[in-house]
Amino acid sequence: MSIKKQYLKSKSVCKVTFTLPEESAKHAESANIVGEFNDWGIYTTPMKKLKNGSFIVTIDLEPNREYQFRYLLDDQIWENDLEADKYVPTPYGDSENSVVVI
């Protein structure tokens, strides 16, 4: 897994590329990134599946903020990003959310 941050000088935005490698995707057919940046909409931000089985998506995020998120595989399996900046407990108390700091 990887999170690549590209801060733009021309706009007050950071382009963040989230990559979910094949090993972490567990041979999923679909993946969505779900988080505060899309109001936790499970179908709002689908990830593109690459030929090697990885998934990728780039999102424009506002700087100087933290965003909680998780990956949803095949509409049923939740995964965290192992390279997230940090983790916080979910309100449900049974898991953690990944956090990206911009």
Protein Blocks (a to p, Z undefined) as FASTA:
>chain_A
ZZdddddfkbccddddddddfklnnopabdcdddfknoopaklmccdddfkopacddddd
dehiacdddddeehlaccddfkbfbdcddfkopaccddddZZ
